[in-house]
Amino acid sequence: LDYKQAISSMQLQDVLKQLGATGQHSLQAFGDYVRGRAVLLVVDNIWTAGQLGQLLPKEFGQGSRIIITSRQQSFTDSSWWSDMEPKLFPYLVPGLPDATALQLFRWSAGLDLSVNLPSKDLCDVERKIIRYCKGLPLALRLAGGLL
């Protein structure tokens, strides 16, 4: 592995494979690799603090940034992350505004509004779906794609 080469959009398993790490020592090898280095680490879809504790190395280089995504709002309310280094600052991403959410939903459903305007009943159903999805883009795309 050329350490000067940027490891962009690689999954952890790919990085570990290039480091020659396997089994129980793989996360330790990753921690050793990033220790003292400035890294941008994206950890997606964390459900528990325990998962995060297992995945994050203990030390990062100065200037490192960590982006953690989770559907669990409790992560923003909890104090479990307050003692971590580097400091974590939670940010709750708001859902899309209704007009944008409706546009994304309709696009995902393949509705061509330039040909036919939706009926009042369809508009009511759309509004219910938009509210149910809480403006979350992935939920809107999935719901629209199922139509």
C-alpha positions as CSV (number, residue, x, y, z in Angstrom):
1,L,0.0,0.0,0.0
2,D,1.4,3.4,-1.0
3,Y,0.7,5.5,2.1
4,K,1.0,8.7,0.1
5,Q,-1.8,7.6,-2.2
6,A,-5.2,8.9,-1.2
7,I,-7.6,6.1,-0.2
8,S,-10.8,7.7,-1.5
9,S,-14.2,5.9,-1.4
10,M,-12.7,2.7,-0.1
11,Q,-14.6,0.6,2.3
12,L,-12.9,-0.4,5.5
13,Q,-12.6,-4.0,4.4
14,D,-10.7,-2.9,1.3
15,V,-8.3,-0.8,3.4
16,L,-7.7,-3.7,5.8
17,K,-7.1,-6.1,2.9
18,Q,-4.4,-3.7,1.5
19,L,-2.9,-3.5,4.9
20,G,-2.7,-7.3,5.0
21,A,-4.9,-7.3,8.2
22,T,-7.2,-10.2,8.9
23,G,-9.3,-11.6,11.7
24,Q,-9.3,-10.1,15.2
25,H,-6.3,-7.8,14.6
26,S,-7.8,-6.1,11.5
27,L,-9.3,-3.1,13.4
28,Q,-6.1,-2.7,15.4
29,A,-4.1,-2.6,12.1
30,F,-6.5,0.1,10.9
31,G,-5.9,2.1,14.2
32,D,-2.2,1.7,13.7
33,Y,-2.5,3.0,10.2
34,V,-4.4,6.2,11.0
35,R,-2.5,6.9,14.3
36,G,-0.8,10.3,13.9
37,R,-2.3,10.9,10.4
38,A,-4.8,13.5,9.4
39,V,-7.6,11.5,7.9
40,L,-11.2,12.1,6.8
41,L,-13.2,9.1,8.0
42,V,-16.8,8.5,7.1
43,V,-18.7,6.0,9.2
44,D,-22.1,5.3,7.8
45,N,-25.3,3.9,9.5
46,I,-24.2,3.5,13.1
47,W,-26.9,2.1,15.3
48,T,-25.2,1.9,18.7
49,A,-22.4,3.6,20.6
50,G,-20.8,0.2,21.0
51,Q,-20.5,-0.2,17.2
52,L,-18.8,3.2,17.0
53,G,-16.5,2.4,19.9
54,Q,-15.3,-0.8,18.1
55,L,-14.8,1.0,14.8
56,L,-13.1,4.2,15.8
57,P,-9.3,4.1,16.4
58,K,-8.2,5.6,19.7
59,E,-5.9,8.2,18.2
60,F,-6.1,10.4,15.1
61,G,-3.7,12.9,13.7
62,Q,-4.2,16.6,14.2
63,G,-6.7,18.0,11.6
64,S,-8.6,14.7,11.3
65,R,-12.3,14.8,10.7
66,I,-14.9,12.1,11.3
67,I,-18.3,12.1,9.8
68,I,-20.8,9.7,11.4
69,T,-24.2,9.0,10.1
70,S,-27.0,7.5,12.1
71,R,-30.8,7.3,12.0
72,Q,-30.8,7.3,15.8
73,Q,-31.5,10.8,17.1
74,S,-30.3,9.6,20.5
75,F,-26.7,10.1,19.3
76,T,-27.2,13.8,19.2
77,D,-28.8,13.9,22.7
78,S,-26.4,11.5,24.4
79,S,-23.3,12.3,26.3
80,W,-21.4,9.2,25.2
81,W,-19.5,11.1,22.5
82,S,-18.6,14.1,24.6
83,D,-15.4,12.6,26.0
84,M,-14.1,11.4,22.6
85,E,-11.0,12.9,20.9
86,P,-11.1,14.4,18.5
87,K,-14.2,16.2,19.7
88,L,-17.4,15.2,18.0
89,F,-20.1,17.8,17.3
90,P,-23.4,16.3,16.4
91,Y,-25.5,17.9,13.8
92,L,-29.1,16.8,13.1
93,V,-29.8,17.1,9.4
94,P,-33.3,18.4,8.9
95,G,-35.6,16.8,6.3
96,L,-36.3,18.4,3.0
97,P,-38.9,21.2,2.8
98,D,-42.3,19.9,1.7
99,A,-42.1,21.3,-1.8
100,T,-38.6,19.8,-2.5
101,A,-39.7,16.5,-0.9
102,L,-42.7,16.4,-3.1
103,Q,-40.6,17.1,-6.2
104,L,-38.2,14.3,-5.3
105,F,-41.0,11.8,-4.5
106,R,-42.7,12.5,-7.8
107,W,-39.4,12.3,-9.8
108,S,-38.7,8.9,-8.1
109,A,-42.2,7.7,-8.9
110,G,-41.7,8.6,-12.6
111,L,-44.6,11.0,-12.6
112,D,-44.5,13.3,-15.5
113,L,-46.4,16.4,-14.3
114,S,-45.9,18.2,-17.6
115,V,-48.5,15.8,-19.2
116,N,-51.1,15.4,-16.4
117,L,-51.6,17.2,-13.2
118,P,-52.3,14.8,-10.3
119,S,-55.9,14.5,-9.0
120,K,-56.9,15.9,-5.6
121,D,-56.9,12.3,-4.2
122,L,-53.4,11.7,-5.5
123,C,-52.2,15.0,-4.0
124,D,-53.7,14.0,-0.6
125,V,-51.9,10.6,-0.7
126,E,-48.6,12.3,-1.7
127,R,-48.9,14.7,1.2
128,K,-49.4,11.7,3.6
129,I,-46.4,9.9,2.2
130,I,-44.2,13.1,2.4
131,R,-45.2,13.5,6.1
132,Y,-44.5,9.8,6.8
133,C,-41.1,10.0,5.2
134,K,-40.3,13.1,7.3
135,G,-38.5,14.7,4.4
136,L,-35.7,12.1,4.3
137,P,-34.4,11.8,0.8
138,L,-33.7,8.1,0.8
139,A,-37.2,7.3,2.2
140,L,-38.8,9.6,-0.4
141,R,-36.8,7.9,-3.2
142,L,-37.7,4.4,-2.0
143,A,-41.4,5.3,-1.6
144,G,-41.5,6.9,-5.0
145,G,-39.7,4.0,-6.6
146,L,-42.2,1.5,-5.3
147,L,-45.0,3.2,-7.3
